Amino acid sequence: MKEHYDVVVVGGGPAGSTTATLLKKYRSDVSVAIFEREVFPRDHIGESQLPGINRVLDEMGCWNKVEAAGFPIKVGATFRWGKQPELWDFEFVPSEIFIEYYKDTTRPARFEGPRRHTAFQVDRSIYDKILLDHAAEYGVDVHQGTKISSIEKQGDKIIAVKLESGERITASYFVDASGGAGTLRRAMDVPVDYPSHLMNVAFWDYWQNADWAVEIGVGGTKIQVMSLGYGWIWFIPLGPTRTSIGLVIPAEYYKQSGKKPEELYLNALREEERISSLLGNARREGKFTTTKDWSYLAQRQYGENWFLSGESSGFADPILSAGMTIAHMSGREVAFTILELLKSTERENWLKEQYERRQAKRIGSHIRFADFWYTANAQFVDIQGLTQKIAADWGLDLSPKNAWEWLARGGFIDDDLMTGTGSFDLYCVKHLAHLLADIPPQHPRSEYNVFRLNMDGAVHRHRAIYRDGTVTAGESYFREDKVLPIDGAFKRIFEILKRTPYMEEILPTLEQQIASDPNVQQSKAAFLDCMQALEAMISDGWVIPSLDNRRRRANFSATNSAIRPHKDTPGHRPTE
């Protein structure tokens, strides 16, 4: 153990391992240490991932290690949620495409084809250890079972961390990746906001030999999210025999029930027909655990020489499976930011402000969309008071017009060139809004034929682009809290609209550009990305649509196959 490091990371979970690994990958001469209070392996919830994580794992050089562990491949999820009790599916990759892919493919597979668009369902005791060991292989000094007893600070600067064993460790930069404990966040007196009234508690245990609800191709499955009248159940296979099963309910409902957590948990599993049908041959591991489970956001994400990352910076309700995505993405961006600061402090304020803005918006959009999910769930008959309070506090009227306007206030364009919110693309958001709250899934690119740029009040500013260990400045426009990146599909549409506002001219120009671009591998996907970009620009006010009856409208449709009615019934396990 050294007395001084370039970077000290507090916490060895996914956020900490991502930060440390990428620091060493792009600058092997940088000295990095991780101090983790636990000794891995150890269990942890947050097992259901989203596809965006895979790109980070690939950049870290450990996707193949995670794939070799044989975790179930998350192709999507089955929900009982919304207006009606019928089940519905959300699929990252259509099951039939995934099955066809595995006719000629075995596991472990490569990071290519449909696997670029799937996710993992991970046993965190195994997954987190893979990542932490991988960081050590890159040259990170990893210290497990090492608790920090105090923080030595001067103003807004951290001078050193003091370990329980007596050592005093200094560093140029510190990263708080300690999860909900917020070791550095608390030491630096960073206040936390609770923007939602979703004050839930979670109860869970691990089960052996539970049946999978569905088996797709080789190792593919879907998590189960089943709404009850007073909460919801997660069912996440973590391997061939191990499954994580949890119950999430409002803390107030738990208090008023007068029942013990374990009693509420087991009653819920018995009364939910689909889940109980999967537990006929299963047995509990007896690791029953409880935790508070409510959303929060730190008021600051950085200080003079420190950053917050992962759950130390904020947490969104787990209904959207976003926690691990936030951890990996924030760890990556912190690493790249520190690498730039180690080279030069000339852009220090801009680099820090960019990280804070992106991280706060990322967490905030997930909190906002999670609140919409809860308020729009008619299955919550026993907690309508809670959902009404959420709606009232957000100013959310679930009438179609008002609910969509409320969602749109958060913006449907982010700095990562994503159209949508809460990790769902815009077409999915529109489909879900219709499914949950009767909001008509309108597509203005089909309803109008004139699209004029609206840059009134827009300010040209640079935004951070995190790529290959660097942070560069990308062109963009800002208006209030909305952003228009001039990059990717947005740039293509923006440049075309500067020349013509008419759809009958936009379409052939777009098709010609895509056909002649050697970097475009799938022209249909690129075309649909541009149409989503156009719709997002309309929703965020960057484009004003209108109808000119003298001109033709767009003669095409773009359907969303990601959301489908469920194919089976409770108690039936199709093997596809």
Buried (B, 14 or more C-beta within 10 A) or exposed (E): EEEEBBBBBBBBBBBBBBBBBBBBBBBEEBBBBBBBBBEBBEBBBBBBBBBBBBBBBBBBBBBBBBBEBBBBBBBBBBBBBBBEEEBBBBBBBBBEBBBEBBEEBEBEBEBEBBBBBBBBBBBBBBBBBBBBBBBBBBBBBBBBEBEBEEBBBEEEEBBBBBBEEEBEBBBBBBBBBBBEBBBBBBBBEBEBBEBBBBBBBBBBBBBEEBBBBBBBBBBBBBBBBBBBEBBBBBBBBBBEEBBBBBBBBBBBBBEEBEEEBEEBBBBBBEEBEBBBBBBEEBEBEEEBBBEEBBBBBBEBBBBBBBBBBBBBBBBBBBBBBBBBBBBBBBBBBBBBBBBBBBEEEEBEEBBBBBBBBBBBBBBBBBBBBBBBBBBBBBBBEBBEEBBEBBBEEBEBBBEBEBBBBBBBBBBBBBBEBBBBBBBBBBBBBBBBBBBBBBBEEBBBBBEBBBBEBBBEEBEEEEBBBBEEBEBEEBBBBBBEEBBBBBBBBBBBBBEBBEEEBBBBEBBEBBBEBBEEEEEBEEEEEBBBBBBBBBBBBBBBBBBBBEEBEEEEBBEEEBEBEBBBEBEBEBEEEEEE
